Amino acid sequence: MTAPLSRRERADLCDLALEVGADSPTLGSGWTARDLVVHLLVRERSALGAAGITISPLAGLTERASRRYEGREYADLVERLRSPGGMFALPPVDRLANTFEYVVHHEDLRRGLPGWTPRTLDPADVDLLWTQLRKGVAFVARKLPVATVLRRADTGDAVVAKKGPDPVTITGDVVELVLFLFGRDAAHGLVLEGPDEAVAAVRAADLGA
């Protein structure tokens, strides 16, 4: 039986993290591969630290949880990350909470390297990402500043990300749409169409998540 996408992306991220080394750059501003691994460990294994990731006034808790990993061997941290921790060890929670998380962060690591190229995912994995995107679009796209429609380039299927008149339509591969909504400037091949001011607003928006 094929492992869920969240587990396969976790394994691939860990393999790549070991291959490139602790100091390898990522798409995260100033983050190295080690920083990324620690971020993911804190998110899964420290309830208070995880709260600080999403709630800015609690960021000090995240910093404190991160410091607990200082001095530990990088390879040991990566190996610890290979298995979900805490509530994420429950398969339904892992699939729901970690599919986007690990696809995005795997790409953070891949695209921090020179000469990266977009991946071609299995069609079933792409469909899964699209289904999760459609179900969670109100949350994932919450930072969009204007009315927006997301469209799959391969099938033409679309979902309203934010309601309103004269929407911006963003067309592209599903992985690239996800990366864009998570604030990654390295999203590849997207086409934005709509009123000029609205398109400019979407391009300038801080969508980091």
Buried (B, 14 or more C-beta within 10 A) or exposed (E): EEEBBBBBBBBBBBEBBBEBEBEBBBBBEEBBBBBBBBBBBBBBBBEEBBBBBEEEEBBEBBEBBBEBBEEEEBEEBBEBBEEBBEEBEEEEBBBBBBBBBBBBBBBBBBBBEEEEEBEEBEEEBBBBBBEBBBEBBEEBBEBBBBBBBBBBBEEEEBBBBBEEEEBBBBBBBBBBBBBBBBBBEBBBEBEBEBBEEBBBBBEEBEBEB
